[in-house]
Amino acid sequence: MKIYIAGPDVFEKNAAEIGEKYKEICRRYGHTGLYPLDNECDSSEEIYKGNIKLIDESDVIIANGNPFRGEMDAGTAFEIGYGAAKGKKIYIYLMDTRELKEKYGSEDSEGRAVEDFGYPLNLMLCEAAETVKGGFEDCVKLL
């Protein structure tokens, strides 16, 4: 299977090394990893189109759903939504899989309701994907 590797790891200083590590994990289990940095491009439009092409080519999306700048990376959330619309199987890995209500209570700091569907993330993400406690390799093992 071809696995699209989604997540904010592309912003790390050692992003290329991280991608190679993920792709090696994919190979170890008999799959092919598709990492956003596989695209050789510079402009935002080229990056967008390149990532869409990789998602289209993939069979599965494995997404890093851990907080990045305070919450799930917006680009990763978009890729999950796009993949769901294309009928891709999606896994989101998290270190903290506690339910939102357990993490935040029944209201946030602004007095707004916290959804209570038993999910660790917004229901739109969790209905589109299977959430996995752990890391990237834990998701690959499920395939």
Stockholm file with secondary structure:
# STOCKHOLM 1.0

chainA/1-143         MKIYIAGPDVFEKNAAEIGEKYKEICRRYGHTGLYPLDNECDSSEEIYKGNIKLIDESDVIIANGNPFRGEMDAGTAFEIGYGAAKGKKIYIYLMDTRELKEKYGSEDSEGRAVEDFGYPLNLMLCEAAETVKGGFEDCVKLL
#=GR chainA/1-143 SS CEEEEESGGGGSTTHHHHHHHHHHHHHHTTCEEECGGGSCCCSHHHHHHHHHHHHHHCSEEEEECSCBTTBSCHHHHHHHHHHHHTTCEEEEEESCCCCHHHHHCSBCTTSCBCCCSSCSSCHHHHHHSEEEESCHHHHHHHC
#=GC SS_cons         CEEEEESGGGGSTTHHHHHHHHHHHHHHTTCEEECGGGSCCCSHHHHHHHHHHHHHHCSEEEEECSCBTTBSCHHHHHHHHHHHHTTCEEEEEESCCCCHHHHHCSBCTTSCBCCCSSCSSCHHHHHHSEEEESCHHHHHHHC
//
